C-alpha cells in the first residue's frame, strides 16, 4: 500500500516534466524535415533567380554576377520553408543596368565567388527573404 501512494506524486511529476519539455520544444523551431533537393526543383529555380537579383542589387560591384554552379541545396521545413544554398558565382560583362544573361568576364576582370545563402521561402505567395548571406572570393 505504501508503494502505491508514492507512485501518484512520481507520476504527476513525470507528467509535469513532459509538459514543460513539450512547451519548450514548441517555442523552439523544431525541424519537421531537412532534405537535400535538386537545383532543378521549380521552387529552387525561382529561389536561385531571387538570390541572384538580390545579390546584384546589394553588391557594390559595377558588374552583375551570375551563378556558375549550384553545389548543394538543403530544404529545411519548420513553421516555414528555408533553403540553404551553396553556390559559385562569377562576374559578367554586363553592368548593373543591363540584362542578366551575359557572358562571364575573363582576364583581369575575372572574379569568382563562393556563396552561402539561407532564404526564407513561401512559394505559393512568391515570398522570399534572404536570412543570411556569406560570400568569399573563390
FENUR-V272898 format. One record per residue. N is the residue number from 1. RES is the residue in one letter. PSI is psi in whole degrees, -180 to 180 (* if undefined). OMEGA is omega in radians with two decimals (NA if undefined). NEAR is the number of other C-alpha atoms within 10 Angstrom. Layout:
BEGIN
n;res;psi;omega;near
N;RES;PSI;OMEGA;NEAR
N;RES;PSI;OMEGA;NEAR
END
This chain:
BEGIN
n;res;psi;omega;near
1;X;-38;-3.12;5
2;X;-39;-3.14;6
3;X;-35;-3.12;7
4;X;-38;3.14;8
5;X;-27;3.10;9
6;X;-21;3.14;10
7;X;-35;-3.13;11
8;X;-56;3.13;11
9;X;-36;3.13;11
10;X;-42;3.13;11
11;X;-44;3.12;11
12;X;-42;3.11;11
13;X;-41;3.12;12
14;X;-42;3.12;12
15;X;-44;3.12;12
16;X;-43;3.12;12
17;X;-42;3.13;12
18;X;-41;3.13;12
19;X;-41;3.11;12
20;X;-45;3.14;11
21;X;-42;3.14;11
22;X;-43;3.11;11
23;X;-43;3.12;11
24;X;-44;-3.14;11
25;X;-40;-3.09;11
26;X;-25;3.09;9
27;X;-32;3.08;8
28;X;158;3.07;9
29;X;107;3.10;12
30;X;132;-3.12;11
31;X;121;3.06;11
32;X;-36;3.07;10
33;X;152;3.01;10
34;X;123;-3.13;14
35;X;150;3.06;11
36;X;136;-3.13;13
37;X;151;-3.13;14
38;X;151;3.12;15
39;X;-17;-3.14;18
40;X;-9;3.10;10
41;X;133;-3.07;10
42;X;-38;3.13;11
43;X;-37;3.11;17
44;X;-41;-3.14;20
45;X;-47;3.13;13
46;X;-34;3.10;15
47;X;-42;3.11;24
48;X;-38;3.09;20
49;X;-45;3.10;14
50;X;-46;-3.12;18
51;X;-44;-3.13;21
52;X;-47;3.13;17
53;X;-42;3.14;16
54;X;-43;3.13;13
55;X;-49;-3.10;18
56;X;-36;3.13;18
57;X;-39;-3.07;12
58;X;-15;-3.11;8
59;X;145;3.09;13
60;X;-5;3.12;10
61;X;137;-3.13;12
62;X;-16;-3.12;13
63;X;152;3.04;20
64;X;154;3.02;27
65;X;156;3.12;30
66;X;151;3.14;22
67;X;130;3.08;19
68;X;-47;-3.05;15
69;X;136;3.03;13
70;X;120;-3.07;17
71;X;-42;-3.09;14
72;X;141;3.07;14
73;X;120;3.05;20
74;X;135;3.07;18
75;X;122;3.09;20
76;X;128;3.12;19
77;X;120;3.05;17
78;X;-121;2.99;14
79;X;-2;3.05;10
80;X;180;3.05;12
81;X;139;3.11;17
82;X;128;3.07;22
83;X;131;3.09;25
84;X;113;-2.92;19
85;X;130;3.00;23
86;X;128;-3.10;18
87;X;169;3.05;18
88;X;138;3.09;20
89;X;153;3.06;22
90;X;151;3.09;23
91;X;139;3.11;24
92;X;177;3.12;23
93;X;-5;-3.11;20
94;X;134;3.02;18
95;X;168;-3.04;15
96;X;-43;-3.04;17
97;X;-7;-3.09;9
98;X;173;-3.14;11
99;X;160;-3.10;9
100;X;-19;-3.05;18
101;X;65;-3.04;12
102;X;162;3.08;15
103;X;160;3.12;13
104;X;150;3.06;19
105;X;145;3.01;17
106;X;175;3.08;12
107;X;-144;-3.03;6
108;X;-17;3.09;6
109;X;3;3.09;12
110;X;133;3.05;12
111;X;127;3.07;16
112;X;138;3.09;20
113;X;148;3.05;17
114;X;130;-3.07;19
115;X;149;2.95;19
116;X;130;3.07;18
117;X;140;2.95;21
118;X;121;-3.00;21
119;X;126;3.03;22
120;X;129;-3.06;19
121;X;130;2.90;21
122;X;90;-2.97;14
123;X;-35;-3.09;14
124;X;-15;3.03;7
125;X;4;-3.07;7
126;X;46;3.14;11
127;X;128;-3.14;11
128;X;145;3.06;17
129;X;128;3.11;15
130;X;119;3.13;17
131;X;-34;-3.14;12
132;X;146;3.11;11
133;X;132;3.08;14
134;X;113;-3.13;11
135;X;138;3.12;15
136;X;151;3.10;10
137;X;134;-3.06;11
138;X;*;NA;11
END
